[in-house]
């Protein structure tokens, strides 16, 4: 039977690719190294599949369609953006598992939007190319990766509680999949950052450490207690992406976190946090 064996929180900051030399070299090197560390730890989990939870940045979905949550069930490629250091290409999806999650959603009253052909953006491609690919090299095999996109970048936002429920649903759906799979789930997003506002470049270290502390404790109640207004005020509009973290953590059995690294990188306009989610099977 399949199971979720662990997870990660990692950033998907495109400014790292637009201005790679902006921060001090030691800080930049640490952040790139953190992706590699996460990838090696994913390999230690002997992962056979991945689920990457990200969000649209008004690139993939426009005013004509804004799904609250979506899963890619068919062909996947990307990223759609042209970012140096992110090569566009075909991604091997785990179509059978993705389709099973959708079917289980029908049973549990989760109405998934589906993409049978999906070009992802950097929210998926950064962790896929800089974390999953490291694990693939360590293990010597491809790790099929399923994209899940939440409405955490553009309103109307999925609620924090529904995000948690969705993660718990994903866990149950994976556990009901009849094949033997060791699934790792990745929450992809920034912590504090302000996008396209006068505060852009500000980083709220106190908010970032608060979120990471809640992750270390596996405190889903604490993570879902914030109001949208508090997140926007304290962490910026980009911090709405903590929904991706919540979904990933809720999918891991009895989760506890371990911080891999954190830095407030103002030159990359984001508080960059890396955290491993350990599964604690009862």
matplotlib code that plots the C-alpha trace (Angstrom):
import matplotlib.pyplot as plt

x = [0.0, 1.1, 1.9, 3.3, 6.7, 7.6, 7.7, 9.4, 8.7, 10.9, 10.9, 10.0, 11.6, 12.1, 14.3, 17.0, 17.2, 16.7, 19.4, 21.5, 24.5, 22.5, 23.0, 26.3, 27.8, 27.8, 24.1, 23.3, 25.4, 23.6, 20.2, 21.2, 22.8, 19.6, 17.8, 20.5, 20.2, 16.5, 17.0, 19.4, 17.1, 14.3, 16.5, 17.1, 13.3, 13.5, 10.8, 9.1, 6.7, 6.3, 3.4, 4.4, 1.9, 2.3, 0.2, -0.5, 0.9, -1.7, 0.4, -1.4, -5.0, -6.5, -9.8, -11.6, -10.9, -9.5, -9.7, -9.5, -7.5, -6.3, -4.4, -2.5, -3.7, -2.2, 0.7, 2.9, 5.6, 7.2, 8.0, 6.0, 8.4, 11.7, 14.1, 17.8, 18.6, 15.1, 15.0, 11.6, 10.9, 8.5, 7.8, 6.9, 3.6, 2.3, -1.0, -2.5, -2.0, -3.2, -6.4, -6.9, -6.8, -9.5, -11.7, -11.3, -12.2, -15.6, -16.1, -15.0, -16.7, -13.5, -14.4, -11.0, -10.4, -8.2, -5.7, -5.3, -2.6, -0.7, 2.2, 3.3, 5.1, 8.1, 6.1, 6.4, 9.5, 11.9, 11.4, 11.2, 14.4, 16.4, 15.1, 13.4, 16.1, 18.8, 16.9, 16.6, 20.4, 21.0, 18.6, 19.4, 15.7, 13.0, 10.5, 7.1, 5.8, 2.2, 1.4, -1.2, -2.1, -3.9, -5.5, -2.9, -1.5, -4.6, -7.9, -10.4, -8.1, -8.8, -9.4, -6.6, -8.9, -9.9, -6.2, -5.6, -8.6, -7.3, -3.9, -5.6, -7.7, -4.5, -3.0, -6.1, -6.3, -2.6, -3.1, -6.0, -3.9, -3.4, 0.2, 3.3, 4.5, 6.6, 5.3, 7.0, 4.9, 6.5, 5.0, 6.4, 6.3, 7.9, 7.4, 7.2, 7.4, 5.5, 4.9, 4.3, 3.7, 5.7, 6.9, 8.6, 12.0, 10.8, 11.2, 9.5, 11.8, 9.6, 6.7, 9.0, 10.4, 6.9, 5.8, 8.9, 8.4, 4.8, 6.2, 8.8, 6.0, 3.7, 1.1, -1.6, -4.0, -1.6, -0.9, -4.6, -5.4, -4.3, -6.7, -6.0, -5.7, -3.0, -1.0, -1.2, -0.2, 2.6, 4.0, 2.8, 0.7, 3.3, 2.9, -0.5, 1.5, 1.7, -1.4, 1.0, 2.9, -0.2, -1.5, 1.8, 2.1, -1.4, -0.7, 2.1, 1.1, 1.6, 4.0, 7.0, 9.3, 13.1, 14.5, 17.1, 18.0, 16.5, 17.7, 15.9, 17.2, 16.1, 18.0, 15.7, 12.7, 11.7, 12.2, 13.6, 12.8, 13.6, 12.0, 11.8, 8.5, 9.0, 6.3, 5.6, 3.5, 1.5]
y = [0.0, 3.6, 6.0, 9.5, 9.1, 12.8, 16.2, 19.5, 23.2, 25.1, 28.5, 29.1, 32.5, 33.5, 36.4, 33.9, 33.2, 36.8, 38.3, 35.3, 37.4, 40.1, 38.7, 38.0, 34.9, 33.1, 33.6, 32.7, 29.5, 28.5, 28.8, 26.8, 24.2, 23.9, 22.7, 20.1, 19.0, 18.6, 16.5, 14.2, 13.7, 13.0, 10.2, 8.9, 8.5, 6.2, 8.3, 6.7, 9.6, 13.3, 15.7, 19.4, 21.9, 25.3, 28.2, 30.2, 33.7, 34.9, 33.3, 30.0, 31.0, 34.4, 36.2, 33.5, 30.7, 30.8, 27.3, 27.0, 23.8, 21.9, 18.7, 17.7, 14.3, 14.0, 15.4, 17.9, 20.2, 23.5, 26.0, 28.4, 31.3, 31.9, 31.9, 31.2, 28.1, 26.6, 24.5, 23.9, 20.2, 17.3, 16.2, 12.6, 12.7, 9.8, 9.9, 6.8, 8.2, 11.7, 10.2, 8.1, 11.2, 12.8, 9.7, 9.7, 13.3, 12.3, 9.9, 12.6, 15.6, 17.2, 18.6, 18.7, 20.8, 18.8, 19.6, 16.7, 18.7, 21.2, 23.6, 24.5, 27.6, 28.2, 27.2, 23.6, 23.7, 25.2, 22.4, 19.8, 20.8, 21.7, 19.2, 16.2, 16.0, 15.8, 12.8, 11.3, 11.5, 10.0, 7.1, 6.6, 6.7, 9.0, 10.2, 10.9, 14.2, 15.4, 19.1, 20.5, 24.1, 26.1, 29.5, 31.1, 33.7, 35.4, 35.9, 34.5, 32.4, 28.9, 29.1, 28.0, 25.4, 24.0, 23.8, 21.7, 19.5, 19.1, 17.9, 15.4, 14.2, 13.8, 11.6, 9.4, 9.1, 8.1, 5.5, 4.0, 3.7, -0.1, 0.1, 0.3, 3.9, 6.0, 9.5, 12.7, 15.9, 19.4, 22.7, 25.3, 29.0, 31.9, 33.0, 36.8, 38.8, 41.6, 41.3, 44.4, 46.7, 49.6, 47.3, 45.0, 44.0, 44.0, 40.7, 40.1, 37.9, 37.6, 36.3, 33.9, 32.4, 32.2, 30.1, 27.9, 27.3, 26.2, 23.9, 22.4, 21.6, 20.3, 22.8, 22.8, 24.5, 27.4, 27.6, 27.7, 30.3, 33.3, 35.6, 36.8, 40.3, 39.3, 37.4, 40.4, 42.9, 40.9, 38.8, 40.5, 39.3, 36.7, 35.1, 33.9, 31.0, 29.5, 27.6, 25.4, 24.7, 23.8, 21.4, 19.6, 19.3, 18.1, 15.3, 13.9, 11.5, 13.1, 15.7, 17.3, 19.7, 20.3, 23.5, 22.9, 26.6, 30.1, 33.5, 36.9, 37.6, 41.1, 41.1, 38.2, 40.0, 37.0, 35.2, 31.9, 28.9, 25.2, 22.7, 18.9, 17.4, 14.1, 11.5, 9.9, 6.8, 6.0]
z = [0.0, -0.6, 2.2, 2.6, 4.2, 4.8, 3.3, 2.9, 2.9, 0.4, -1.4, -5.0, -5.3, -9.0, -8.1, -7.2, -10.9, -12.1, -9.8, -8.6, -7.5, -5.6, -2.0, -0.3, -1.9, 1.5, 1.9, -1.7, -1.4, 1.8, 0.1, -2.9, -0.6, 1.4, -1.7, -2.2, 1.5, 1.1, -2.1, -0.4, 2.6, 0.1, -1.3, 2.2, 2.4, -0.6, -2.3, -5.3, -6.0, -5.1, -4.8, -5.1, -3.7, -5.2, -6.4, -9.5, -9.8, -12.3, -15.0, -15.6, -14.6, -15.5, -14.8, -16.9, -14.4, -10.9, -9.3, -5.5, -5.9, -8.9, -9.6, -12.8, -13.8, -17.3, -19.3, -17.5, -18.7, -17.8, -16.4, -18.5, -17.7, -19.3, -16.3, -16.7, -14.6, -15.0, -18.2, -19.7, -20.4, -19.9, -16.4, -15.6, -13.7, -11.6, -13.5, -11.8, -8.3, -9.4, -10.9, -7.8, -5.6, -7.8, -7.5, -3.7, -3.7, -5.2, -2.2, 0.4, -1.1, -2.4, -5.9, -7.6, -10.6, -13.0, -15.7, -18.2, -19.9, -17.7, -18.1, -14.6, -13.4, -11.1, -8.0, -9.2, -11.3, -8.7, -6.1, -8.9, -10.5, -7.4, -4.9, -6.6, -9.3, -6.6, -5.1, -8.5, -9.0, -5.6, -6.2, -9.9, -10.9, -12.0, -9.3, -10.9, -9.6, -9.3, -9.4, -7.0, -7.2, -4.5, -4.6, -2.4, -4.8, -6.1, -4.4, -3.8, -1.5, -0.4, 3.4, 5.7, 7.3, 3.9, 3.0, 6.0, 5.2, 1.7, 2.9, 5.2, 2.3, 0.1, 2.9, 3.0, -0.7, -1.0, 1.8, -0.2, -3.4, -4.0, -5.3, -3.1, -3.2, -0.9, -1.4, -0.4, -0.4, -0.9, 0.1, -2.2, -1.3, 0.4, 3.9, 4.3, 1.0, -0.6, -4.3, -6.5, -3.6, -2.1, 0.6, -1.9, -0.5, 3.1, 5.0, 8.4, 10.3, 13.4, 11.3, 9.4, 12.6, 14.0, 11.0, 11.2, 14.9, 14.3, 11.6, 13.9, 16.4, 13.7, 15.0, 12.4, 14.8, 15.1, 11.4, 10.5, 13.2, 11.2, 9.5, 6.0, 7.3, 9.8, 7.2, 4.8, 7.5, 9.1, 6.2, 3.0, 0.1, -0.7, 2.7, 1.7, 0.3, 3.8, 2.6, 0.5, 3.7, 5.7, 3.0, 2.8, 6.6, 7.0, 4.5, 6.6, 9.4, 12.9, 11.5, 13.2, 11.5, 11.4, 10.1, 7.4, 6.9, 6.9, 5.8, 5.4, 1.9, 1.1, -2.2, -3.2, -1.6, 0.5, 3.8, 2.6, 4.8, 4.3, 6.6, 6.6, 7.7, 9.5, 9.6, 13.0, 12.4, 15.5]

ax = plt.figure().add_subplot(projection="3d")
ax.plot(x, y, z, "-o")
ax.set_aspect("equal")
plt.show()
